[in-house]
Amino acid sequence: MLRITPAIILNDDDLVYDYIRSSGPGGQNINKVATGVQLRFDMLNTAALSQEVKGRLKKLSGSRLSNSGVLIIEAKRFRSQEQNRLDAETRLVALIHKALEQPRERRPTRPSTSSMIKRIEAKKRHGQVKRLRQTNLD
């Protein structure tokens, strides 16, 4: 069981841990022990998240999301399996927290009068420079 917020708790059925051999530190031990962790979270079939949050999580997850809707997080940073498991869980919690935040609504704005005047003046100066570069062959 993984607690995201006091109201959102992920069941153990939603999370699947696969242990893999990882690259990085570990010396000769790296060839013998599977310390890397692949955390698989079945995002589409979980009841813990609303459809709105699932949609934002889908956008945030990018290439970590498989075609079947499973979010895959790999953790190979540490030498121990337990630390890598905690790292993967922490990254999943952070990603879900980010998806829980509702994006601010964009308010369309207009350019100020002074900025429009500056833009027109810059265009006139640029046109003047180009006119001065022309040679009259008449």
C-alpha positions in Angstrom: 0.0 0.0 0.0 1.4 3.4 -1.0 0.0 6.6 0.4 -0.1 9.5 -2.0 -2.3 11.9 0.0 -4.5 11.2 3.0 -7.4 10.6 0.5 -5.4 8.7 -2.2 -3.9 5.3 -1.4 -2.6 2.9 -4.1 -3.3 -0.7 -3.5 -0.6 -3.4 -3.8 -2.6 -4.8 -6.8 -1.9 -1.6 -8.7 1.9 -1.8 -8.3 4.2 -4.5 -9.7 7.9 -4.6 -8.8 10.4 -6.3 -11.2 14.0 -6.6 -10.1 16.6 -6.3 -12.8 20.4 -6.1 -13.0 21.4 -2.5 -13.1 24.3 -0.6 -14.5 26.4 1.7 -12.3 28.1 1.2 -9.0 28.4 -2.2 -7.4 31.7 -3.7 -8.5 31.6 -7.5 -9.1 28.4 -7.7 -7.2 26.6 -6.1 -10.2 26.9 -9.3 -12.2 25.3 -11.4 -9.5 22.5 -9.4 -7.8 19.5 -7.8 -9.4 19.5 -4.5 -7.5 17.7 -2.4 -10.1 13.9 -1.9 -9.7 11.3 -1.6 -12.4 8.1 -0.2 -10.9 5.0 -0.8 -13.0 1.8 1.1 -12.1 -1.3 0.2 -14.0 -2.6 3.8 -14.3 -5.6 3.2 -16.5 -7.2 0.4 -14.4 -6.7 1.9 -10.9 -9.7 3.2 -9.0 -7.6 5.5 -6.8 -7.3 8.3 -9.4 -9.9 10.3 -11.2 -10.1 10.4 -15.0 -9.0 14.1 -14.9 -5.8 13.2 -12.9 -5.2 10.1 -15.1 -5.2 12.4 -18.2 -2.7 14.8 -16.7 -0.6 11.9 -15.5 -0.6 10.5 -19.0 0.8 13.8 -20.4 3.4 14.1 -17.7 4.6 10.5 -18.0 5.6 10.8 -21.7 7.8 7.9 -22.9 7.5 6.1 -19.5 3.9 5.1 -20.4 3.5 1.9 -22.3 0.8 1.4 -25.0 -1.3 -0.6 -22.6 -1.4 2.3 -20.0 1.2 1.0 -17.6 3.6 3.6 -16.2 7.1 2.1 -15.9 9.6 3.8 -13.6 13.2 2.3 -13.5 15.4 3.0 -10.5 19.1 1.9 -10.7 20.7 4.8 -8.9 21.7 3.0 -5.7 23.6 -0.2 -4.9 20.8 -1.8 -2.8 17.5 -3.2 -4.0 15.6 -1.6 -1.1 17.0 1.9 -1.8 16.1 1.6 -5.5 12.6 0.4 -4.6 12.1 3.5 -2.3 13.5 5.7 -5.0 11.1 4.4 -7.6 8.1 4.8 -5.2 9.2 8.4 -4.3 9.4 9.3 -8.0 6.0 7.8 -8.6 4.5 9.8 -5.7 6.1 13.0 -7.0 4.7 12.4 -10.5 1.2 11.8 -9.1 1.5 14.9 -6.9 2.3 16.9 -10.0 -0.7 15.5 -11.8 -3.0 16.3 -8.9 -2.2 20.1 -9.3 -4.8 21.7 -11.6 -3.2 23.9 -14.2 -4.0 27.6 -14.0 -6.5 28.8 -16.6 -4.8 31.0 -19.2 -6.2 34.5 -19.5 -5.6 36.0 -22.9 -3.8 39.4 -22.8 -3.3 42.2 -25.2 -0.1 44.0 -25.9 0.2 47.4 -24.3 -0.1 50.6 -26.4 3.6 51.5 -25.8 4.8 48.1 -26.9 2.8 48.3 -30.1 4.2 51.8 -30.8 7.8 50.5 -30.1 7.2 47.6 -32.5 6.0 49.9 -35.3 8.9 52.2 -34.8 11.4 49.3 -34.9 9.8 48.2 -38.2 10.1 51.7 -39.6 13.8 51.9 -38.7 14.4 48.5 -40.2 12.7 49.5 -43.4 14.7 52.8 -43.5 17.9 50.8 -43.2 16.9 48.5 -46.1 15.9 51.5 -48.2 19.3 53.1 -47.6 21.1 49.9 -48.8 19.3 50.0 -52.2 21.2 51.3 -55.2 19.4 53.2 -57.9 20.4 52.0 -61.3 18.3 54.6 -63.2 
